Amino acid sequence: MPEEQRRLQITVIGLGRVGTVAAASLATAGHCVLGVDIDPDRIALLRAGRAPFYEPGLPAMLQSAVAGGGLRFEHRDAVAGPLGDIALIAAGTPPTPGGGADLSQVRAALAWLKSLPPGDTVAVMKSTVPPGAGQRISDGELRGAGIRYVSNPEFLREGQAVHDWRHPDRIVIGAGPGDTQSVAVVKAMHAGIAAPCIITDVTSAEMIKYASNAYLATRISFINEIAALCGRVGASIDAVSDGLAMDARTGSRIYAGVGYGGSCFPKDVRALDHLALTSGVNVDLLRSVINVNNRQRLLPLYTLRERFSGAVGGLRVGILGLAFKPNTDDIRDAPSLDLIRALTGEGAIVSAYDPRAMPAARPHLPDSVKLAATAAAAASQARAVVLMTEWEQFVNADWTDIARRMRPPRFVYDGRNALDAAELTRLGFQYAGVGRSAPAGRAIAPPGGKPSGLRWPGR
């Protein structure tokens, strides 16, 4: 059978958001997949075909793959090895206090891999590791172990990860000089996926991942700075964004808002800045991106102070959205958390609602914050509402009912520029958006309420 049509034996090490999506997708594609983790509760959940986090389309795929026998899950201590064709490493790389990437989970996975009986296995790194780390792993932890190493970064957007695995913009494979055998195996892992394939060295593959996230983060911060200027001079950020999107040199439409969050952009931009700092390279632009993003998430607070006589003490505020983006329950580095802490710190009375992220957010919120059962309940008796996540449920909410429940002046701060400003104004709300000086007169979100001008690859 040709290499590209082989049914591979694949072990996925680390069953977080990337590892679980990878395991289910690979099994669905016909490969024989073993998922390995150190969390027994997670293993039990996955064996039952249940995802440990919210990702549209994943539960059905898990259940089908497990029932069909192509996907198994085991605790790491129960696996004796060897692991087969591919050991796909999807361990977490959280930020260190200094801003670098903590590779302790990756190193633990590699140490476990080395402890198993040898086999003709390719270690495929899906975890996001800093440029240069893979070469150090090959020269260090894996030296003499008989394990080949390939960098194969992921570009999955939370909320659309299942789709993105099957329909990626590109597949990046970074391998050692002349290691065509490993490249062929990783290509076979992606058989049936129609996407351009970039074959390069390990460090360049790692840099593609970091540079992609840093570039997208830069675009977000750039449009947010332009939005601030639009708001000051009376220009429309919506018209400006439309104009930029029509220029082939500047790419697709991008939306102004309260900044980026999640597990990828914040930590990867900081890690790239840390790498530059320790390498003696000046990256003032990246530091500006970080500063702009930190400022954006508190824009609603600044506006509320202006609208309510300079102080928010005693002001009842409803927060719509806790997840860092729609269609996920991920609250890592979510702008909403910083805003809520700032509001309660100044004495505001905050209630919040999110369709999926409230259980994850509760431990990270002040005790005074009330979590409501619906968007309308979060807005009840509030004088101001802040949209922090552009869930379809909020974009298409019954705003007439919300208006009835709120108290004057019924102020809405649209932190994602996802609402129909003219319609809200007609319903009696006072409206403000990011860089919007007047009602836009149309809904900015496309049908379905899901702004699509920017692809988020974050986990």
Secondary structure as GFF3:
##gff-version 3
##sequence-region A 1 459
A	DSSP	three_ten_helix	3	5	.	.	.	ID=ss1
A	DSSP	beta_strand	9	13	.	.	.	ID=ss2
A	DSSP	alpha_helix	17	28	.	.	.	ID=ss3
A	DSSP	beta_strand	32	37	.	.	.	ID=ss4
A	DSSP	alpha_helix	40	47	.	.	.	ID=ss5
A	DSSP	alpha_helix	58	67	.	.	.	ID=ss6
A	DSSP	beta_strand	71	75	.	.	.	ID=ss7
A	DSSP	three_ten_helix	76	78	.	.	.	ID=ss8
A	DSSP	beta_strand	86	89	.	.	.	ID=ss9
A	DSSP	alpha_helix	104	115	.	.	.	ID=ss10
A	DSSP	beta_strand	122	125	.	.	.	ID=ss11
A	DSSP	alpha_helix	133	139	.	.	.	ID=ss12
A	DSSP	beta_strand	148	151	.	.	.	ID=ss13
A	DSSP	alpha_helix	161	166	.	.	.	ID=ss14
A	DSSP	beta_strand	171	175	.	.	.	ID=ss15
A	DSSP	alpha_helix	180	189	.	.	.	ID=ss16
A	DSSP	beta_strand	197	200	.	.	.	ID=ss17
A	DSSP	alpha_helix	202	233	.	.	.	ID=ss18
A	DSSP	alpha_helix	237	245	.	.	.	ID=ss19
A	DSSP	alpha_helix	265	279	.	.	.	ID=ss20
A	DSSP	alpha_helix	284	296	.	.	.	ID=ss21
A	DSSP	alpha_helix	299	307	.	.	.	ID=ss22
A	DSSP	beta_strand	316	320	.	.	.	ID=ss23
A	DSSP	alpha_helix	335	345	.	.	.	ID=ss24
A	DSSP	beta_strand	349	353	.	.	.	ID=ss25
A	DSSP	alpha_helix	358	361	.	.	.	ID=ss26
A	DSSP	three_ten_helix	362	364	.	.	.	ID=ss27
A	DSSP	beta_strand	370	371	.	.	.	ID=ss28
A	DSSP	alpha_helix	375	379	.	.	.	ID=ss29
A	DSSP	beta_strand	384	387	.	.	.	ID=ss30
A	DSSP	alpha_helix	392	395	.	.	.	ID=ss31
A	DSSP	alpha_helix	399	405	.	.	.	ID=ss32
A	DSSP	beta_strand	411	414	.	.	.	ID=ss33
A	DSSP	alpha_helix	421	426	.	.	.	ID=ss34
A	DSSP	beta_strand	430	433	.	.	.	ID=ss35
###
